[in-house]
Amino acid sequence: MPAQIKFVDNAEKEPVIKGTPRIPKQFSKKMVSMDGTTVVYYIHKEWGYKHRLWPVMDMFNLHPVYPEFCEIKIPIERID
């Protein structure tokens, strides 16, 4: 009996992010420029992957003090 090969497409589809993500404060950081005009948000890398936020995460722009945090390219809501 010949062996049968079954191909399974396990490629995950890119998640659709609707609305503003609500991220706990222990998994997010906020940096504001000196004049207050520019705001940059950072998110914990593992937490972001776990919650399917990788399409909006910039893994090459890390937080200057906490390297386990990377920039998130959309505004977020930080919750307690």
N, CA, C and O atoms as CSV, one atom per row, in Angstrom:
chain,resi,resn,atom,element,x,y,z
A,1,MET,N,N,0.852,-1.172,0.000
A,1,MET,CA,C,0.000,0.000,0.000
A,1,MET,C,C,0.905,1.245,0.000
A,1,MET,O,O,1.735,1.393,0.897
A,2,PRO,N,N,0.758,2.150,-0.999
A,2,PRO,CA,C,1.607,3.333,-1.068
A,2,PRO,C,C,1.229,4.337,0.021
A,2,PRO,O,O,0.072,4.446,0.426
A,3,ALA,N,N,2.235,5.055,0.470
A,3,ALA,CA,C,2.012,6.086,1.499
A,3,ALA,C,C,1.315,7.281,0.880
A,3,ALA,O,O,1.586,7.652,-0.262
A,4,GLN,N,N,0.438,7.866,1.625
A,4,GLN,CA,C,-0.269,9.045,1.145
A,4,GLN,C,C,0.288,10.268,1.844
A,4,GLN,O,O,0.586,10.243,3.038
A,5,ILE,N,N,0.421,11.319,1.090
A,5,ILE,CA,C,0.919,12.577,1.641
A,5,ILE,C,C,-0.228,13.568,1.659
A,5,ILE,O,O,-0.891,13.797,0.648
A,6,LYS,N,N,-0.444,14.140,2.804
A,6,LYS,CA,C,-1.518,15.120,2.950
A,6,LYS,C,C,-0.880,16.461,3.307
A,6,LYS,O,O,-0.144,16.564,4.288
A,7,PHE,N,N,-1.162,17.469,2.519
A,7,PHE,CA,C,-0.624,18.796,2.776
A,7,PHE,C,C,-1.642,19.605,3.571
A,7,PHE,O,O,-2.817,19.686,3.212
A,8,VAL,N,N,-1.167,20.193,4.644
A,8,VAL,CA,C,-2.024,21.005,5.499
A,8,VAL,C,C,-1.446,22.407,5.523
A,8,VAL,O,O,-0.258,22.591,5.785
A,9,ASP,N,N,-2.278,23.383,5.252
A,9,ASP,CA,C,-1.836,24.779,5.274
A,9,ASP,C,C,-2.051,25.326,6.676
A,9,ASP,O,O,-3.167,25.687,7.048
A,10,ASN,N,N,-0.976,25.383,7.447
A,10,ASN,CA,C,-1.056,25.885,8.818
A,10,ASN,C,C,-0.625,27.342,8.925
A,10,ASN,O,O,-0.444,27.856,10.029
A,11,ALA,N,N,-0.465,27.993,7.814
A,11,ALA,CA,C,-0.029,29.392,7.841
A,11,ALA,C,C,-1.108,30.242,8.505
A,11,ALA,O,O,-2.268,30.237,8.093
A,12,GLU,N,N,-0.703,30.962,9.532
A,12,GLU,CA,C,-1.654,31.811,10.230
A,12,GLU,C,C,-1.935,33.053,9.403
A,12,GLU,O,O,-1.025,33.640,8.818
A,13,LYS,N,N,-3.162,33.436,9.359
A,13,LYS,CA,C,-3.528,34.657,8.660
A,13,LYS,C,C,-3.225,35.845,9.559
A,13,LYS,O,O,-3.304,35.753,10.784
A,14,GLU,N,N,-2.879,36.957,8.930
A,14,GLU,CA,C,-2.569,38.154,9.703
A,14,GLU,C,C,-3.829,38.621,10.418
A,14,GLU,O,O,-4.873,38.792,9.789
A,15,PRO,N,N,-3.739,38.828,11.727
A,15,PRO,CA,C,-4.938,39.220,12.479
A,15,PRO,C,C,-5.373,40.641,12.141
A,15,PRO,O,O,-4.554,41.500,11.817
A,16,VAL,N,N,-6.654,40.862,12.223
A,16,VAL,CA,C,-7.220,42.187,12.006
A,16,VAL,C,C,-7.414,42.830,13.372
A,16,VAL,O,O,-8.066,42.261,14.247
A,17,ILE,N,N,-6.850,44.006,13.546
A,17,ILE,CA,C,-6.942,44.713,14.822
A,17,ILE,C,C,-8.006,45.785,14.681
A,17,ILE,O,O,-7.877,46.701,13.868
A,18,LYS,N,N,-9.050,45.666,15.472
A,18,LYS,CA,C,-10.156,46.622,15.419
A,18,LYS,C,C,-10.152,47.457,16.681
A,18,LYS,O,O,-10.047,46.919,17.783
A,19,GLY,N,N,-10.265,48.755,16.534
A,19,GLY,CA,C,-10.317,49.631,17.693
A,19,GLY,C,C,-8.949,49.847,18.306
A,19,GLY,O,O,-7.924,49.519,17.709
A,20,THR,N,N,-8.947,50.399,19.498
A,20,THR,CA,C,-7.720,50.685,20.232
A,20,THR,C,C,-7.448,49.551,21.213
A,20,THR,O,O,-8.288,49.257,22.063
A,21,PRO,N,N,-6.278,48.907,21.105
A,21,PRO,CA,C,-5.970,47.830,22.055
A,21,PRO,C,C,-5.835,48.364,23.479
A,21,PRO,O,O,-5.266,49.435,23.695
A,22,ARG,N,N,-6.355,47.623,24.439
A,22,ARG,CA,C,-6.234,47.963,25.860
A,22,ARG,C,C,-5.155,47.068,26.442
A,22,ARG,O,O,-5.307,45.848,26.491
A,23,ILE,N,N,-4.058,47.683,26.884
A,23,ILE,CA,C,-2.895,46.941,27.337
A,23,ILE,C,C,-2.605,47.312,28.789
A,23,ILE,O,O,-2.554,48.498,29.118
A,24,PRO,N,N,-2.412,46.320,29.668
A,24,PRO,CA,C,-2.071,46.625,31.069
A,24,PRO,C,C,-0.763,47.411,31.165
A,24,PRO,O,O,0.137,47.243,30.343
A,25,LYS,N,N,-0.673,48.261,32.170
A,25,LYS,CA,C,0.494,49.132,32.333
A,25,LYS,C,C,1.785,48.358,32.533
A,25,LYS,O,O,2.846,48.842,32.138
A,26,GLN,N,N,1.737,47.171,33.134
A,26,GLN,CA,C,2.972,46.424,33.341
A,26,GLN,C,C,3.519,45.854,32.033
A,26,GLN,O,O,4.673,45.427,31.990
A,27,PHE,N,N,2.719,45.838,30.966
A,27,PHE,CA,C,3.168,45.335,29.669
A,27,PHE,C,C,3.300,46.437,28.630
A,27,PHE,O,O,3.462,46.144,27.446
A,28,SER,N,N,3.233,47.702,29.045
A,28,SER,CA,C,3.355,48.810,28.101
A,28,SER,C,C,4.139,49.955,28.730
A,28,SER,O,O,4.174,50.112,29.951
A,29,LYS,N,N,4.758,50.737,27.880
A,29,LYS,CA,C,5.504,51.923,28.300
A,29,LYS,C,C,5.092,53.069,27.381
A,29,LYS,O,O,4.703,52.855,26.233
A,30,LYS,N,N,5.186,54.284,27.907
A,30,LYS,CA,C,4.824,55.473,27.143
A,30,LYS,C,C,5.956,56.479,27.263
A,30,LYS,O,O,6.391,56.805,28.368
A,31,MET,N,N,6.430,56.971,26.126
A,31,MET,CA,C,7.453,58.006,26.128
A,31,MET,C,C,6.885,59.241,25.429
A,31,MET,O,O,6.285,59.145,24.359
A,32,VAL,N,N,7.084,60.396,26.054
A,32,VAL,CA,C,6.573,61.658,25.515
A,32,VAL,C,C,7.761,62.586,25.301
A,32,VAL,O,O,8.673,62.635,26.126
A,33,SER,N,N,7.750,63.326,24.188
A,33,SER,CA,C,8.832,64.259,23.915
A,33,SER,C,C,8.808,65.404,24.923
A,33,SER,O,O,7.813,65.615,25.617
A,34,MET,N,N,9.910,66.136,24.995
A,34,MET,CA,C,10.037,67.217,25.972
A,34,MET,C,C,8.952,68.286,25.796
A,34,MET,O,O,8.473,68.849,26.780
A,35,ASP,N,N,8.569,68.562,24.559
A,35,ASP,CA,C,7.527,69.572,24.333
A,35,ASP,C,C,6.125,68.982,24.376
A,35,ASP,O,O,5.147,69.726,24.300
A,36,GLY,N,N,6.004,67.675,24.495
A,36,GLY,CA,C,4.705,67.032,24.656
A,36,GLY,C,C,3.955,66.784,23.366
A,36,GLY,O,O,2.784,66.405,23.403
A,37,THR,N,N,4.597,66.987,22.219
A,37,THR,CA,C,3.885,66.825,20.952
A,37,THR,C,C,3.951,65.396,20.413
A,37,THR,O,O,3.027,64.956,19.729
A,38,THR,N,N,5.006,64.679,20.706
A,38,THR,CA,C,5.184,63.333,20.165
A,38,THR,C,C,5.074,62.301,21.288
A,38,THR,O,O,5.714,62.428,22.332
A,39,VAL,N,N,4.253,61.282,21.055
A,39,VAL,CA,C,4.078,60.186,22.018
A,39,VAL,C,C,4.446,58.886,21.311
A,39,VAL,O,O,3.976,58.618,20.206
A,40,VAL,N,N,5.291,58.080,21.954
A,40,VAL,CA,C,5.676,56.777,21.421
A,40,VAL,C,C,5.311,55.728,22.467
A,40,VAL,O,O,5.661,55.855,23.640
A,41,TYR,N,N,4.607,54.695,22.025
A,41,TYR,CA,C,4.207,53.611,22.920
A,41,TYR,C,C,5.076,52.393,22.656
A,41,TYR,O,O,5.455,52.116,21.518
A,42,TYR,N,N,5.385,51.670,23.724
A,42,TYR,CA,C,6.142,50.430,23.641
A,42,TYR,C,C,5.325,49.328,24.301
A,42,TYR,O,O,4.560,49.575,25.232
A,43,ILE,N,N,5.501,48.109,23.803
A,43,ILE,CA,C,4.756,46.970,24.309
A,43,ILE,C,C,5.730,45.825,24.564
A,43,ILE,O,O,6.724,45.678,23.853
A,44,HIS,N,N,5.441,45.021,25.575
A,44,HIS,CA,C,6.270,43.848,25.873
A,44,HIS,C,C,6.156,42.881,24.694
A,44,HIS,O,O,5.052,42.550,24.261
A,45,LYS,N,N,7.300,42.430,24.177
A,45,LYS,CA,C,7.302,41.615,22.963
A,45,LYS,C,C,6.498,40.324,23.109
A,45,LYS,O,O,5.667,40.021,22.253
A,46,GLU,N,N,6.727,39.570,24.164
A,46,GLU,CA,C,6.027,38.291,24.334
A,46,GLU,C,C,4.528,38.499,24.523
A,46,GLU,O,O,3.721,37.744,23.982
A,47,TRP,N,N,4.156,39.519,25.290
A,47,TRP,CA,C,2.740,39.797,25.510
A,47,TRP,C,C,2.060,40.177,24.191
A,47,TRP,O,O,0.934,39.762,23.918
A,48,GLY,N,N,2.761,40.970,23.383
A,48,GLY,CA,C,2.209,41.372,22.083
A,48,GLY,C,C,1.994,40.203,21.144
A,48,GLY,O,O,0.974,40.130,20.460
A,49,TYR,N,N,2.968,39.273,21.107
A,49,TYR,CA,C,2.795,38.092,20.264
A,49,TYR,C,C,1.647,37.231,20.758
A,49,TYR,O,O,0.860,36.713,19.966
A,50,LYS,N,N,1.560,37.086,22.056
A,50,LYS,CA,C,0.506,36.255,22.641
A,50,LYS,C,C,-0.885,36.797,22.311
A,50,LYS,O,O,-1.830,36.030,22.133
A,51,HIS,N,N,-1.002,38.113,22.230
A,51,HIS,CA,C,-2.292,38.749,21.965
A,51,HIS,C,C,-2.444,39.188,20.511
A,51,HIS,O,O,-3.276,40.043,20.204
A,52,ARG,N,N,-1.645,38.607,19.614
A,52,ARG,CA,C,-1.759,38.767,18.165
A,52,ARG,C,C,-1.644,40.221,17.702
A,52,ARG,O,O,-2.422,40.678,16.865
A,53,LEU,N,N,-0.674,40.934,18.252
A,53,LEU,CA,C,-0.434,42.320,17.845
A,53,LEU,C,C,0.828,42.467,16.999
A,53,LEU,O,O,1.274,43.591,16.767
A,54,TRP,N,N,1.420,41.359,16.529
A,54,TRP,CA,C,2.680,41.440,15.816
A,54,TRP,C,C,2.641,42.251,14.526
A,54,TRP,O,O,3.688,42.774,14.143
A,55,PRO,N,N,1.507,42.398,13.818
A,55,PRO,CA,C,1.553,43.218,12.595
A,55,PRO,C,C,1.848,44.701,12.858
A,55,PRO,O,O,2.319,45.401,11.962
A,56,VAL,N,N,1.578,45.184,14.068
A,56,VAL,CA,C,1.802,46.607,14.369
A,56,VAL,C,C,2.976,46.815,15.322
A,56,VAL,O,O,3.154,47.912,15.852
A,57,MET,N,N,3.776,45.777,15.543
A,57,MET,CA,C,4.938,45.890,16.423
A,57,MET,C,C,6.194,46.099,15.580
A,57,MET,O,O,6.403,45.398,14.591
A,58,ASP,N,N,7.029,47.064,15.972
A,58,ASP,CA,C,8.300,47.321,15.300
A,58,ASP,C,C,9.408,46.714,16.161
A,58,ASP,O,O,9.857,47.329,17.128
A,59,MET,N,N,9.842,45.510,15.804
A,59,MET,CA,C,10.811,44.773,16.617
A,59,MET,C,C,12.211,45.379,16.575
A,59,MET,O,O,13.053,45.030,17.402
A,60,PHE,N,N,12.475,46.273,15.635
A,60,PHE,CA,C,13.804,46.872,15.517
A,60,PHE,C,C,13.948,48.145,16.335
A,60,PHE,O,O,15.067,48.612,16.550
A,61,ASN,N,N,12.851,48.711,16.791
A,61,ASN,CA,C,12.893,49.923,17.606
A,61,ASN,C,C,12.567,49.532,19.049
A,61,ASN,O,O,11.402,49.456,19.439
A,62,LEU,N,N,13.611,49.288,19.826
A,62,LEU,CA,C,13.445,48.843,21.208
A,62,LEU,C,C,13.444,50.020,22.171
A,62,LEU,O,O,13.970,51.090,21.864
A,63,HIS,N,N,12.848,49.811,23.337
A,63,HIS,CA,C,12.845,50.822,24.390
A,63,HIS,C,C,14.286,51.028,24.850
A,63,HIS,O,O,15.020,50.050,24.994
A,64,PRO,N,N,14.720,52.285,25.086
A,64,PRO,CA,C,16.118,52.523,25.453
A,64,PRO,C,C,16.531,51.941,26.807
A,64,PRO,O,O,17.714,51.662,27.006
A,65,VAL,N,N,15.611,51.752,27.728
A,65,VAL,CA,C,15.949,51.232,29.051
A,65,VAL,C,C,15.533,49.768,29.209
A,65,VAL,O,O,16.233,48.992,29.858
A,66,TYR,N,N,14.411,49.395,28.624
A,66,TYR,CA,C,13.870,48.045,28.746
A,66,TYR,C,C,13.890,47.357,27.377
A,66,TYR,O,O,12.949,47.532,26.602
A,67,PRO,N,N,14.929,46.582,27.055
A,67,PRO,CA,C,15.043,45.984,25.719
A,67,PRO,C,C,14.002,44.907,25.417
A,67,PRO,O,O,13.883,44.488,24.266
A,68,GLU,N,N,13.251,44.447,26.411
A,68,GLU,CA,C,12.202,43.462,26.131
A,68,GLU,C,C,10.918,44.126,25.630
A,68,GLU,O,O,9.933,43.441,25.354
A,69,PHE,N,N,10.924,45.454,25.512
A,69,PHE,CA,C,9.792,46.209,24.985
A,69,PHE,C,C,10.158,46.745,23.611
A,69,PHE,O,O,11.271,47.231,23.409
A,70,CYS,N,N,9.227,46.658,22.663
A,70,CYS,CA,C,9.435,47.214,21.333
A,70,CYS,C,C,8.306,48.201,21.034
A,70,CYS,O,O,7.272,48.213,21.702
A,71,GLU,N,N,8.532,49.023,20.017
A,71,GLU,CA,C,7.545,50.053,19.674
A,71,GLU,C,C,6.313,49.419,19.055
A,71,GLU,O,O,6.411,48.456,18.295
A,72,ILE,N,N,5.157,49.966,19.386
A,72,ILE,CA,C,3.914,49.578,18.742
A,72,ILE,C,C,3.471,50.787,17.921
A,72,ILE,O,O,3.453,51.909,18.427
A,73,LYS,N,N,3.116,50.563,16.665
A,73,LYS,CA,C,2.914,51.644,15.715
A,73,LYS,C,C,1.515,52.256,15.742
A,73,LYS,O,O,1.225,53.145,14.941
A,74,ILE,N,N,0.656,51.809,16.629
A,74,ILE,CA,C,-0.686,52.388,16.731
A,74,ILE,C,C,-0.881,52.907,18.153
A,74,ILE,O,O,-0.211,52.433,19.070
A,75,PRO,N,N,-1.775,53.862,18.356
A,75,PRO,CA,C,-2.052,54.315,19.722
A,75,PRO,C,C,-2.719,53.205,20.528
A,75,PRO,O,O,-3.494,52.413,19.991
A,76,ILE,N,N,-2.413,53.158,21.805
A,76,ILE,CA,C,-2.985,52.147,22.691
A,76,ILE,C,C,-3.617,52.833,23.899
A,76,ILE,O,O,-3.367,54.007,24.171
A,77,GLU,N,N,-4.430,52.080,24.605
A,77,GLU,CA,C,-4.996,52.552,25.871
A,77,GLU,C,C,-4.348,51.739,26.979
A,77,GLU,O,O,-4.463,50.514,27.011
A,78,ARG,N,N,-3.670,52.424,27.883
A,78,ARG,CA,C,-3.008,51.748,28.995
A,78,ARG,C,C,-3.979,51.660,30.169
A,78,ARG,O,O,-4.521,52.673,30.612
A,79,ILE,N,N,-4.194,50.442,30.671
A,79,ILE,CA,C,-5.141,50.233,31.767
A,79,ILE,C,C,-4.401,49.704,32.976
A,79,ILE,O,O,-3.299,49.169,32.858
A,80,ASP,N,N,-5.012,49.855,34.142
A,80,ASP,CA,C,-4.410,49.364,35.397
A,80,ASP,C,C,-4.613,47.883,35.567
A,80,ASP,O,O,-4.172,47.309,36.563
